[in-house]
Amino acid sequence: MQEGLGRDRFAGDVFVFRGRGGSLIKVLWHDGIGSSLYAKRLDHSRFVWPMTVDGVAALAAAQMSYLLEGCC
């Protein structure tokens, strides 16, 4: 991750990856004790994906909440 995205996965950042079809996201973060992986799939819609610069988007807390709820 550090080599591919140029970010330190232990720095408290949350990494969100979307599947090609747009119906699956995976969230990866390190809470200081260990790494956690969260996956969510939508059955009848797709996740709205923010604009990215070089594959990276910074999200506000409200945007992250909407993304995890699967709002479209």
N, C-alpha and C positions, 0 to 999 in steps of 0.2 A: 504494500500500500504506500509506504513511504517513497519507494522508488517510482511507482507508477503515477501517483498523484502529487508527489512532492509535499505531503503533509505527514505530520507525526500522529499516528493513531492513538498514542498515549497522552496527547495534549488536551483531551476532553472534547474534541470535535465529534460530531455524529456524522457518519457516512451513510448516505442513502443511495441505493442502486435500483434502477428500474429495468425490468425485463424488456425485451424487444417489442413484445406485443402490447406493453403498457398496462397489463392487468396485474402485474406482480411487482412488489418492491421488497427489498431486503435492507434492513437498517443494522448497522454495525457500530458499536461504541465500546469504549473501555471506561469503566467507572472507578478506576484506581485499584480495584481488587482483581478484576478479571474482565474478559471480553464477553459481550452479549450480542446475540444475533436475533433479530425480530424479522419475521416474514409475514407479508399480508398479500392475499390474492383477492381481487374483485371478480365476482361471477358474471356481472352483466354490464360492466363499464370499464373505463380505463382511468388510471391516475393522471391528473393534470400535472404536467411537468413544467417547471419554471425554465426561463431562458438561462442558458449557461454560457460562461466564458471559459474557453479551454477545458470544457467538461466539468466545470465547478460552478455551483450556485450557492450563494449565501442566503439562508432563510431566516426570517423572524420567527419567534416562538409561535405566533398565531398561524403562520404559513405551515410550519411543521405540524401543528395540530391538525389543520385541515388535510394535509397530505396523509397523515396516519389514519384519519377518519375515512379517507377514500372519497372525499367530496369531489364532485365533478362539475 
